[in-house]
Amino acid sequence: MPHALLNKMKRLVLIGIDEIQKVFSSINWNVISLDTETTSLSYIDLDIEGFSLTDGTTAIYVDLIDNQFKKEILSLLSSELTKVKILVGHNIVFDLKVLHKTIGLCMDHTTLKLFDTMVADHLLNENRRSHGLKYLAEHLLGHNVTAYNDIENHKSKEFYEYATNDAVWTWELMLLQRPQLEEQELTYLFTEIEMPFQWVLLEMEINGFTVDLEKVAKTKLTLEAELSKLRKKMLDTIEEPYEIQKGLDGSDEILCELNLNSSQQLAKVLFEQLKLPIIDYTPSGKPSVGVNTIKKLKDKHPFVKLLSLYKIAQKLLSAFFKPLPRLVDSDGRVRPNFRDIGTVTGRLSCTAPNLQQLPKVNKDFPIDTRECFVAPSGKKLIACDYSGQELRVLARITGEESMVDAFRKGKDFHLTTANDFFNLNIPEECLYETHKEHNYYKEKFKNERNKAKTINFGMAYGKGAYGFSKDFGISEDEAQDILDKYFAALPKVKDKIEETHKQVKADGFVTSMTGRRRRFKPRKTAYGEYYDGSSLRQSFNFLIQGYSADMIRLAMIATHKVAKANPKWQLNIVATVHDEAVYEVREDFVLEASKAIQKAFEGVADWGFPIVAETSWGDNYSEAK
């Protein structure tokens, strides 16, 4: 265990510039573990109050609180960090943000290698309860841990030890993780994809995304007014008594015993008062009033149709339009926290705000959240994502000839599936997207194509007969017939699914094309262990989701290089939304930059058939989309 290093390492607390210069001159700057202490977690508000670092022999903490030499010390640190070949950190993007904010340090991503112990731990065990440094120090390294909030005085011996431990424990984790990454064949994924991707995350979190606060405020008022109208209509529809009084802001305030936000009370209205059929049950066995129930019942009664609109408006208001102004920094930009370790599949997650879940315009209640994210003056926004990514990955991992052939020749795969499934008798040549009659047949058989699309994507997501029965409102036997027909047409897909399930049962994990692992826990019974259906479905889905996530990482790394190679474009990545990357660019270079971004996306792999990316641009994200 690297735990022994803690006792052997020389520890120093430094304040004066002369002693810091002397110690810095004795440090081996080739490989450094670094951690910063700050006044805030917010990029705009934070200031550095100290930093710790170690080269594996000497560990130091430099106290910058009320330090007369602060400017000179940070200048010296900036100079010395240019010597570093490998920079080690735990959530290293945060520390790089601190260095950029406080000393303007932009480290050379072409020569400096990163080693993020938080990301490494996620690759080694994506199911771990926490990837936080203190948790890992306690559970993997065996250290006694003091909580940050338990130390009030940041100029105390206790705090100095706490802060120094951050750099030392990060160093120890690196020593522990290196051979484990090698052993689990994760070194390529870690060094060639995840670590270069940290520079992309850094840029996104520094740049931020410009928000039109005036539009946000107007939309908030619109939503609040609509919610009030919907409440009245819903209560009138079921003849529920209510009173209206004026609020302090002059708006109508509805007083009613029925709480429309209570699932329990809504269930009584739907299933007891209106006698509507129960569609789903909650995990506790009670009738569900969730999304699926509302969707299935909204044409059965006017109250449910209004409830559907109410839920959409309520979610938009609570998830985005109310909190968004509080999250915007003083420069008019919002800087979400992008979590590289936020999901077990490898996809990014995002908070404050959750741009990964930024809703699309709902045709039933057309409020466009994306219009609120805008390009600054003199710039445009470019959006880029893959076309049919999951199905192309499915074709690649299964080697299914008919899928590969369809993508190689430019066939409409969904229409091809519909043609086979529903015996549409569409001429072969009209299935090609370039054929003059393709759009005619696409429109004529729109419903059948949409069903085929559901089947195709369902297969890519590992869906079984139960899932398809819910999609199409049919019995599981009928849904199984669909599966059987699909597998008969695409036997290699079935072979790959079965192969994946066997791997889970044999090894407890599956591995994507980049080496990313998804581990599953078996269920234990008196008769032994087994992997349930959910784990088996997720295992096949992961092969697609995990690789798709890494494709986007590779594409964004490539576009990051494009931006650095063309500084006059002022091309900056500002966000990812779902599986789409969003960029800012000088408006006079939008066409050049758009083509370069598309080329970078399409060039991440060579599969023998085209990987297709699509770009668009505009003055706001809705236009760019």
Secondary structure by P-SEA (a helix, b strand, c coil): ccccccccbbbbbbccaaaaaaaaaaccccbbbbbbbccccccccccccccccccccbbbbbbcccccaaaaaaaaaaaaaccccbbbbccaaaaaaaaaaacccccccccbbbbbaaaaaaaaccccccccaaaaaaacccccccccccccccccaaaaaaaaaaaaaaaaaaaacaaaaaaaccccccccccccaaaaaaaaaabbbbbaaaaaaaaaaaaaaaaaaaaaaaaaaacccbbbbbcccccbbbbcccccccaaaaaaaaccccccccccccccccccccaaaaaacccccaaaaaaaaaaaaaaaaaacccccccccccccccccccccccccccccccccccccccccccccccccccccccccccbbbbbbbbcaaaaaaaaaaaccaaaaaaaaaccaaaaaaaaaaaccccccccccccccaaaaaaaaaaaaaaaaaaaaaaaaacccaaaaaaaccccaaaaaaaaaaaaaacaaaaaaaaaaaaaaaaccccccccbbbbbbbbbbcccbbbbcaaaaaaaaaaaaaaaaaaaaaaaaaaaaaaaaacccccccccccccccccccccccaaaaaaaaaaaaaaacccccccbbbbbbccccccccc
